[in-house]
Amino acid sequence: MRNKQSGVGFLVVFLIGVVLALAAVGAMKILPAYTEFQTAKKAINGVAGSEGRAGNVTEIRKAFDRRANIDAISAVTGGELEISKDGGEVVISFAYTKKIPLFANVSVVIDFAASTAPGGGADKQ
């Protein structure tokens, strides 16, 4: 009687490694865009909480631009913010699309949107 060995072959291990490497490359390219979105979202929440209470539209845009300059936010500017009032509260929102090239002719397109509207707003990605 012969003992049969069973296990994972080299080809399977190689293919799993390729899939993991592609996933890691994708994550390294997508993560900065997601991080910038989270930073911009925190910036509009901070502006709405401080300058938004008594400031006008121009002051709110300038305050966001100052925060964007400090936090290196380049995806959205103060001029692109939508500023309105809802029940006496200032609501600041933005939306943008980010195209991230992965490799060759393969890209990922992500739609980012955030708002300071009461009740969660329209935060999505």
C-alpha positions, 0 to 999 in steps of 0.5 A: 500500500502506498501512502497518498499525500494530500495538501495544497499544491504549488499552483494553488499557493501561487494563485492565492498569493497573486490574488492577495497581492492584487488586493493589497495594491488596490487597498494601497491605492484606494485608502488615501482617497477614503482617508481624504474623504473622512478628513473633508467630512470632519472639516465640514462638521468642524466648520458647521459647529464653529463658524457655521453658527454665526458666519455668513457663506463667505466666512464658512467657505474661507474657514473650510479653505483654511482647514483644507490647507492644514489637512491637505484636502484637495478633492473639494474646495470651499467654493464647491461646498453647498451651504444652506439653512435647515430649521435655523441650522447651517447645513454644509454638504459636498459631493465629488467623484474620484477615479483611481487608476489601479493598473493598465486600463483598470480603474475604480470610480468612487462617488463620495458625498457628505452633509452636516444635515441633522439626522445623519445627512447624506453620507455615502461613498 
